Amino acid sequence: MAAAGGAHAHWSSRFGFLMASVGFAVGLGNIWRFPYVAGENGGSAFVIIYLVCAFVIGVPVLMAELLIGRRGDAAPPIAMARVAERSGRSRAWGLVGGMGLLAAFSIEVVYSVVAGWVLWYLFKAITTGFAGIDTTNAEAQFSAVLASNDGMLLWTLAGLAITGLIIYAGVKDGIERAVTIMMPLMFALLVFLAIFNAFSDGFTEALAWLFTPDWSKVGFGTLLAAIGQAFFSIGVAMGGMMTYGSYLPRSISITSSVFIVVIADTMVALLAGLVIFPAVFRFGLDPGAGAGLIFQTLPVAFAQMPGGYLFSVLFFLMLSVAAITSMVGLIESVNAWIEEQYGIARHKSAVVVVGSVAVLSILSILSYNVLGELRIGSRNFNDTMDFFSNQILLPLGGLFIALFAGWFMLKEESRDELTTLSPAGHRLWYLAVRYLVPPALAVIFIMGVTE
């Protein structure tokens, strides 16, 4: 039985839904962080453990989030409240959906500024190709970016404007149309850049870094890293997937779609490793440079490599696509709720949400310089937003989604949404959201708040 509710937008194709979901899951942090964490924790040994964690923890929660969204046929707070009511539970469960929206909004305020850096560096790549830049110049250039409030605001607003225009146009004409162009473009750029690297020095070292199993590096810390990476990289508990689930027609299988999203997300991360790390090893750079790897380390490599201009432009174009598609998912979840909750037209709600993010992003920008010493406890504004969303809201949101799907939602409701699963498959999913996922997410939460 379909969920109650009025007219609600839907994806016109499974491909559009998959591209939107993968685009939301593949973020900037995932592109540079996953390959590094894999290399530091045993290469392919970590990848194997990650995949097990992704399918045991990430897949069940993502399936739960999508089926709740489709069952409730609305934005996360409304969808969860509807499904809870149909299961004879309190509509207060809608607060869990609200946690996802709060997490998405908090992440977006900080993420939009980093996305602005990417667009700025795409502009730098197009205009200069980083010609003649060395380590000292690269560090000075990035420091100048962080010191320029006007520049950061300009490029942050540029990223938000692109995102806002996509959302303004609607689910089919905006989001779906954009991702069906942008995501294949990103995949094509990744494959091209990886093939380019295959014929360059450093590729063998990158392969060894990523794919040589080193079980001596595997321990309890590796397991925790794999669980955390599996949970966060797929994009659950941020409202986006539940919102995208509400646009999912009944004819599209949730189960097979989730598996495709997780596998595609992992493949993109590994391909990114084959794009980034050959240059790192070729020029003796630091693979553990974190976010600085993108903005300080790689420009030096681009300046030294043959075809560096083309490589730098394509690389930052690929990153820009990853940034925008993630921003679309984060903002759309909040936008859909405002649109439905208050009956505001989409084009007006899009302006409200994007405008709110833009205003608050000023605090994020200022935290890199003039407000850098202003502390909330021991953290500045950006660190506080990151801690609040990633260490508190996301693991708790995922935990409550799993508990709701496994213990409070009627089993018949989930069974009706997962019709392509065999009875045995549904039992396995049900056991996972009941007994496997909650303890794992409880550990992530405890480790996060006590670190």
NORURMO-V818342 format. One record per pair of residues at least 24 apart in sequence whose ideal C-beta (glycine too) atoms are under 10 Angstrom apart, sorted by the first residue. I is the first residue (numbers start at 1). GAP is how many residues later the second one is. Records with the same first field share a line. If there is no record, write none. Layout:
I: GAP + GAP
This chain:
1: 70 + 85 + 249 + 411 + 412 + 415
2: 68 + 69 + 71 + 247 + 248 + 414
3: 65 + 66 + 67 + 68 + 69 + 70 + 71 + 76 + 79 + 80 + 83 + 243 + 247 + 410 + 414
4: 67 + 68 + 69 + 70 + 78 + 81 + 82
5: 67 + 68 + 69 + 73 + 74 + 77 + 241 + 335
6: 67 + 68 + 334
7: 66
8: 64 + 65 + 66 + 67 + 163 + 238 + 239 + 328 + 332
9: 161 + 162 + 163 + 164 + 166 + 167 + 237 + 238 + 327 + 330 + 337
10: 60 + 63 + 161 + 162 + 166 + 236 + 237 + 238 + 239 + 240 + 241 + 242
11: 160 + 161 + 164 + 165 + 233 + 236 + 237 + 238 + 241
12: 159 + 160 + 161 + 164 + 165 + 168 + 235 + 237
13: 159 + 163 + 167 + 236 + 239
14: 234 + 235 + 237 + 238 + 239 + 242 + 243 + 246
15: 161 + 164 + 165 + 168 + 169
16: 155 + 156 + 159 + 160 + 161 + 162 + 163 + 164 + 167 + 231
17: 49 + 158 + 159 + 162 + 227 + 228 + 230 + 231 + 232 + 235 + 240 + 243 + 244
18: 161 + 162 + 165 + 226 + 234 + 238 + 239 + 242 + 243 + 246
19: 156 + 157 + 159 + 160 + 161 + 162 + 163 + 164 + 165 + 167 + 168 + 242 + 245 + 306
20: 151 + 155 + 156 + 158 + 159 + 160 + 162 + 163 + 220 + 221 + 223 + 224 + 227 + 241 + 305 + 308 + 309 + 312
21: 41 + 45 + 158 + 162 + 213 + 214 + 219 + 220 + 223 + 224 + 227 + 236 + 237 + 239 + 240 + 241 + 243 + 244 + 304 + 308
22: 157 + 161 + 164 + 165 + 212 + 213 + 238 + 239 + 240 + 241 + 242 + 243 + 245 + 246 + 303
23: 152 + 155 + 156 + 157 + 159 + 160 + 163 + 212 + 217 + 241 + 242 + 245 + 298 + 299 + 301 + 302 + 303 + 304 + 305 + 306
24: 151 + 155 + 210 + 211 + 214 + 216 + 217 + 219 + 220 + 237 + 241 + 301 + 302 + 303 + 304 + 305 + 306 + 308 + 309
25: 33 + 37 + 207 + 208 + 209 + 210 + 211 + 213 + 215 + 216 + 236 + 237 + 239 + 240 + 241 + 243 + 244 + 297 + 300 + 301 + 304
26: 157 + 160 + 161 + 164 + 207 + 208 + 209 + 235 + 238 + 239 + 240 + 241 + 242 + 243 + 246 + 295 + 296 + 297 + 299 + 300
27: 80 + 84 + 87 + 88 + 205 + 206 + 208 + 238 + 295 + 296 + 298 + 299 + 300 + 302 + 303
28: 83 + 86 + 87 + 89 + 90 + 263 + 266 + 291 + 292 + 294 + 295 + 298
29: 82 + 85 + 203 + 204 + 261 + 262 + 293 + 297 + 361
30: 199 + 202 + 203 + 204 + 205 + 235 + 236 + 238 + 239 + 242 + 292 + 296
31: 155 + 159 + 202 + 237 + 238 + 240 + 241 + 242 + 244 + 245 + 263 + 287 + 288 + 291 + 292
32: 237 + 240 + 241 + 244 + 245 + 255 + 257 + 258 + 259 + 260 + 261 + 262 + 265 + 266 + 287
33: 196 + 199 + 200 + 236 + 239 + 257 + 258 + 260
34: 176 + 195 + 199 + 231 + 232 + 234 + 235 + 236 + 238 + 239
35: 171 + 174 + 175 + 234 + 235 + 236 + 237 + 238 + 239 + 240 + 241 + 242 + 245 + 252 + 258
36: 173 + 174 + 237 + 240 + 241 + 244 + 251 + 252 + 253 + 254 + 257
37: 185 + 188 + 189 + 191 + 192 + 196 + 232 + 251
38: 171 + 172 + 173 + 187 + 188 + 191 + 231 + 232 + 235
39: 167 + 169 + 170 + 171 + 172 + 173 + 175 + 178 + 234 + 238 + 248 + 249
40: 169 + 174 + 177 + 182 + 185 + 247 + 248
41: 173 + 176 + 177 + 178 + 180 + 181 + 182 + 184 + 185 + 188
42: 170 + 171 + 172 + 173 + 174 + 175 + 176 + 177 + 180 + 184
43: 164 + 165 + 166 + 167 + 168 + 169 + 170 + 171 + 172 + 174
44: 163 + 164 + 166 + 167 + 168 + 169 + 170 + 226
45: 166 + 167 + 168 + 169 + 170 + 171 + 172 + 173 + 177 + 181
46: 164 + 167 + 168 + 169 + 171 + 172 + 176 + 177 + 179 + 180 + 183
47: 163 + 164 + 166 + 179 + 219 + 222 + 223 + 226
48: 165 + 167 + 170 + 178
49: 169 + 173 + 174 + 176 + 177 + 178 + 180 + 181
50: 172 + 173 + 175 + 176 + 177 + 178 + 179 + 180 + 183 + 216 + 219
51: 175 + 179 + 211 + 212 + 215
52: 171 + 174 + 175 + 178
53: 170 + 171 + 172 + 173 + 174 + 175 + 176 + 177 + 178 + 387
54: 172 + 173 + 175 + 176 + 177 + 179 + 180 + 205 + 208 + 209 + 211 + 212
55: 175 + 203 + 204 + 207 + 208 + 377
56: 171 + 174 + 372 + 376 + 380 + 381 + 384
57: 169 + 170 + 171 + 173 + 174 + 177 + 179 + 341 + 345 + 375 + 376 + 379 + 380 + 381 + 382 + 383 + 384 + 387
58: 169 + 171 + 172 + 173 + 174 + 175 + 176 + 177 + 178 + 200 + 203 + 204 + 207 + 340 + 379 + 382
59: 171 + 175 + 177 + 196 + 199 + 200 + 202 + 203 + 370 + 373 + 378
60: 176 + 198 + 341 + 342 + 345 + 346 + 368 + 369 + 370 + 371 + 372 + 373 + 374 + 376 + 377
61: 169 + 170 + 173 + 175 + 176 + 180 + 197 + 336 + 337 + 338 + 340 + 341 + 344 + 371 + 372 + 376 + 377 + 379 + 380
62: 169 + 172 + 173 + 174 + 175 + 179 + 180 + 183 + 192 + 195 + 196 + 197 + 199 + 200 + 336 + 339
63: 173 + 178 + 182 + 191 + 192 + 194 + 195 + 196 + 342 + 351 + 354 + 355 + 358 + 366 + 369 + 370
64: 172 + 177 + 178 + 181 + 190 + 194 + 334 + 337 + 338 + 339 + 340 + 341 + 342 + 345 + 350 + 353 + 354 + 365 + 368 + 369 + 373
65: 32 + 35 + 169 + 170 + 171 + 172 + 173 + 174 + 175 + 176 + 177 + 178 + 179 + 180 + 189 + 193 + 332 + 333 + 336 + 337 + 340
66: 170 + 175 + 176 + 177 + 178 + 179 + 180 + 182 + 186 + 188 + 189 + 191 + 192 + 195 + 351 + 352
67: 175 + 178 + 181 + 187 + 188 + 191 + 338 + 342 + 346 + 347 + 348 + 349 + 350 + 351 + 362
68: 25 + 28 + 29 + 173 + 174 + 177 + 178 + 333 + 336 + 337 + 341 + 345 + 346 + 349
69: 28 + 170 + 171 + 172 + 173 + 174 + 175 + 176 + 177 + 178 + 179 + 185 + 264 + 267 + 348
70: 172 + 174 + 175 + 176 + 177 + 178 + 179 + 180 + 182 + 184 + 347
71: 174 + 175 + 338 + 342 + 343 + 345 + 346
72: 25 + 170 + 173 + 174
73: 172 + 173 + 174 + 175 + 267
74: 168 + 169 + 172 + 262 + 263 + 266 + 267
75: 25 + 26 + 164 + 167 + 168 + 171 + 257 + 258 + 259 + 260 + 261 + 262 + 263 + 264 + 265 + 266
76: 24 + 25 + 28 + 161 + 162 + 163 + 164 + 165 + 166 + 167 + 169 + 170 + 257 + 258 + 260 + 261 + 321 + 325
77: 24 + 162 + 165 + 260 + 263 + 264
78: 168 + 258 + 259 + 262 + 263
79: 163 + 164 + 166 + 167 + 257 + 258 + 261
80: 162 + 320 + 321 + 324 + 329
83: 321 + 322 + 325 + 326 + 327 + 330 + 331 + 334
84: 320 + 324 + 325 + 326
86: 323 + 324 + 327
87: 317 + 321 + 322 + 323 + 324 + 325 + 326 + 327
88: 320 + 321 + 322
89: 315 + 318 + 319 + 320 + 321
90: 318
93: 307 + 308 + 310 + 311 + 315 + 316
95: 305
96: 141 + 146 + 300 + 301 + 302 + 303 + 304 + 305 + 307 + 308
97: 142 + 145 + 146 + 236 + 240 + 300 + 303 + 304 + 307
98: 141 + 239 + 299
99: 138 + 139 + 140 + 290 + 293 + 294 + 295 + 297 + 298 + 299 + 301 + 302
100: 136 + 137 + 138 + 139 + 140 + 141 + 142 + 143 + 233 + 234 + 237 + 293 + 294 + 297 + 298 + 300 + 301
101: 137 + 138 + 139 + 141 + 142 + 229 + 232 + 233 + 234 + 235 + 236 + 237 + 292 + 296
102: 136 + 137 + 232 + 286 + 287 + 290 + 291 + 295
103: 134 + 135 + 136 + 137 + 227 + 230 + 285 + 286 + 287 + 289 + 290 + 291 + 293 + 294
104: 131 + 133 + 134 + 135 + 136 + 139 + 225 + 226 + 227 + 228 + 229 + 230 + 233 + 285 + 289 + 290
105: 133 + 134 + 225 + 226 + 228 + 229 + 248 + 251 + 252 + 255 + 280 + 284
106: 132 + 224 + 254 + 278 + 279 + 280 + 281 + 282 + 283 + 284 + 286 + 287 + 288
107: 131 + 132 + 133 + 219 + 220 + 223 + 278 + 279 + 281 + 282 + 283 + 286 + 287
108: 52 + 55 + 130 + 218 + 219 + 221 + 222 + 223 + 225 + 226 + 245 + 246 + 248 + 249 + 252 + 253 + 256 + 277 + 281
109: 221 + 247 + 248 + 249 + 250 + 251 + 252 + 253 + 254 + 255 + 272 + 273 + 276 + 280
110: 250 + 251 + 253 + 254 + 255 + 257 + 271 + 272 + 273 + 274 + 275 + 276 + 279
111: 45 + 48 + 212 + 215 + 216 + 219 + 246 + 250 + 253 + 274 + 275 + 278
112: 43 + 44 + 45 + 47 + 48 + 51 + 211 + 215 + 218 + 219 + 242 + 245 + 246 + 248 + 249 + 252 + 253
113: 39 + 40 + 42 + 43 + 46 + 47 + 248 + 249 + 250 + 251 + 252 + 254 + 255 + 269
114: 38 + 42 + 45 + 177 + 180 + 181 + 209 + 250 + 268
115: 40 + 41 + 43 + 44 + 45 + 47 + 48 + 204 + 205 + 207 + 208 + 209 + 211 + 212 + 246
116: 29 + 35 + 36 + 37 + 38 + 39 + 40 + 41 + 42 + 43 + 44 + 207 + 245 + 248 + 249
117: 25 + 28 + 29 + 34 + 35 + 38 + 39 + 42 + 174 + 177 + 178 + 199 + 202 + 206 + 251
118: 37 + 41 + 176 + 177 + 198 + 199 + 200 + 201 + 202 + 203 + 204 + 205 + 206
119: 35 + 36 + 37 + 39 + 40 + 43 + 197 + 198 + 200 + 201 + 204 + 205
120: 25 + 28 + 31 + 32 + 34 + 35 + 36 + 38 + 39 + 175 + 196
121: 24 + 34 + 173 + 174 + 177 + 178 + 191 + 194 + 195 + 198 + 199
122: 33 + 190 + 191 + 192 + 193 + 194 + 195 + 196 + 197 + 198 + 201
123: 32 + 35 + 193 + 197
124: 171 + 175 + 188 + 189 + 192
125: 174 + 177 + 183 + 184 + 185 + 186 + 187 + 188 + 189 + 190 + 191 + 192
126: 183 + 186 + 187 + 190 + 191
127: 186
128: 171 + 174 + 175 + 181 + 184
129: 170 + 173 + 174 + 178 + 179 + 180 + 181 + 182 + 183 + 184
130: 168 + 169 + 170 + 171 + 172 + 173 + 174 + 178 + 179 + 181 + 182
131: 171 + 172 + 177 + 178 + 181
132: 171 + 172
133: 163 + 166 + 167 + 168 + 169 + 170 + 171 + 175
134: 165 + 166 + 169 + 170
135: 148 + 150 + 161 + 162 + 164 + 165
136: 164
137: 159 + 162 + 163 + 166
138: 154 + 157 + 158 + 159 + 160 + 161 + 162 + 163 + 164 + 165
139: 153 + 156 + 157 + 158 + 160 + 161
140: 156
141: 154 + 155 + 158
142: 149 + 150 + 152 + 153 + 154 + 155 + 157
143: 153 + 225 + 226
145: 150 + 223
146: 149 + 219 + 222 + 223 + 226
147: 221 + 222 + 223
148: 217 + 220 + 221
149: 213 + 216 + 217 + 219 + 220 + 221
150: 215
151: 214
152: 209 + 210 + 212 + 213 + 214 + 216 + 217
153: 205 + 208 + 209 + 212 + 213
156: 201 + 202 + 205 + 206 + 208 + 209
157: 197 + 201 + 204
159: 161 + 164 + 165 + 168 + 199 + 202
160: 164 + 167 + 171 + 193 + 194 + 195 + 197 + 198 + 201
161: 193 + 197
162: 158 + 161 + 162 + 165 + 166
163: 160 + 161 + 162 + 163 + 164 + 165 + 166 + 167 + 168 + 169 + 187 + 190 + 191 + 194
164: 163 + 164 + 167 + 171 + 183 + 186 + 187 + 189 + 190 + 191 + 193 + 194
165: 185 + 189
166: 158 + 159 + 161 + 162 + 165 + 166 + 184
167: 160 + 161 + 162 + 164 + 165 + 167 + 168 + 169 + 179 + 180 + 182 + 183 + 184 + 186 + 187
168: 167 + 178 + 179 + 180 + 181 + 182 + 183 + 186
169: 177 + 178 + 181
170: 176 + 177 + 180
171: 72 + 73 + 75 + 76 + 161 + 165 + 175
172: 75
174: 154 + 158 + 172 + 176
175: 69 + 72 + 150 + 153 + 154 + 157
176: 71
178: 143 + 146 + 147 + 150
179: 142 + 145 + 146 + 149 + 150
181: 140
182: 138 + 139 + 140 + 142 + 143 + 146
183: 81 + 85 + 138 + 139 + 142
184: 137
185: 132 + 133 + 136
186: 82 + 85 + 131 + 132 + 133 + 134 + 135 + 136 + 138 + 139
187: 77 + 80 + 81 + 84 + 131 + 134
188: 126 + 130
189: 82 + 86 + 125 + 126 + 128 + 129 + 130 + 132
190: 77 + 78 + 80 + 81 + 82 + 84 + 85 + 124 + 125 + 128 + 131 + 132
191: 80 + 83 + 84
192: 83 + 118 + 119 + 122 + 126
193: 78 + 79 + 81 + 82 + 83 + 85 + 86 + 117 + 118 + 121 + 122 + 125
194: 76 + 77 + 78 + 79 + 80 + 81 + 82 + 84
195: 79 + 80
196: 78 + 79 + 82 + 109 + 110 + 111 + 114 + 115 + 118
197: 77 + 78 + 79 + 80 + 81 + 82 + 85 + 108 + 114
198: 76 + 80
200: 78 + 79 + 82 + 105 + 106 + 107 + 111
201: 77 + 78 + 80 + 81 + 82 + 104
202: 75 + 76 + 77 + 78 + 79 + 80 + 81 + 82 + 83 + 99 + 103
203: 71 + 74 + 75 + 76 + 78 + 79
204: 74 + 77
205: 72 + 73 + 75 + 76 + 77 + 82
206: 67 + 68 + 69 + 70 + 71 + 72 + 73 + 74 + 75 + 76 + 81
207: 66 + 67 + 70 + 71
208: 69 + 73
209: 64 + 65 + 68 + 69 + 71 + 72 + 78
210: 59 + 60 + 63 + 64 + 67
211: 59 + 62 + 63
223: 217 + 220
224: 216 + 219 + 220 + 223
227: 213 + 214 + 216 + 217 + 220
228: 162 + 167 + 212 + 213 + 215 + 216 + 219 + 220
229: 37 + 40
230: 32 + 35 + 36 + 210 + 214
231: 163 + 164 + 167 + 206 + 209 + 210 + 213
232: 158 + 162 + 163 + 166 + 212
233: 29 + 32 + 33 + 35 + 36
234: 24 + 27 + 28 + 31 + 32 + 164
235: 26 + 30 + 91 + 94 + 95 + 159
236: 158 + 161 + 162 + 165 + 166 + 205
237: 152 + 156 + 157 + 158 + 159 + 160 + 161 + 162 + 163 + 164 + 165 + 204
238: 88 + 91 + 92 + 95 + 151 + 155 + 156 + 159 + 160
239: 90 + 91 + 92 + 93 + 94 + 95 + 97 + 98 + 158
240: 86 + 88 + 89 + 90 + 91 + 92 + 93 + 94 + 96
241: 88 + 92 + 160
242: 91 + 94 + 155 + 159
243: 86 + 87 + 89 + 90 + 91 + 92 + 93 + 94
244: 85 + 88 + 89 + 92
245: 172
246: 87 + 90 + 94
247: 85 + 89
248: 169
250: 166 + 167 + 169
252: 168
253: 165 + 166 + 167 + 168
254: 160 + 163 + 164 + 165 + 166 + 167
255: 162 + 163 + 164 + 165 + 166 + 167 + 170 + 171 + 174
256: 164 + 165
257: 163
268: 50 + 54
271: 47
272: 43 + 46 + 47 + 50
275: 36 + 39 + 40 + 43
276: 25 + 39
278: 27
279: 25 + 26 + 29 + 32 + 36
294: 25
327: 27 + 30
330: 27
331: 25 + 26
360: 25
387: 61 + 62 + 64
390: 54 + 58
391: 53 + 54 + 55 + 56 + 57 + 58 + 59 + 60
392: 53 + 56 + 57
393: 52
394: 47 + 50 + 51 + 54
395: 45 + 46 + 47 + 48 + 49 + 50 + 51 + 52 + 53 + 54
396: 45 + 46 + 48 + 49 + 52 + 53
397: 44
398: 39 + 40 + 42 + 43 + 46 + 47
399: 38 + 39 + 40 + 41 + 42 + 43 + 45 + 46
400: 38 + 41
401: 32 + 36 + 40
402: 30 + 31 + 32 + 33 + 34 + 35 + 36 + 37 + 38 + 39
403: 30 + 31 + 34 + 35 + 38
404: 29
405: 24 + 25 + 27 + 28 + 29 + 32
406: 24 + 25 + 26 + 27 + 28 + 29 + 30 + 31 + 32
407: 26 + 27 + 31
409: 24
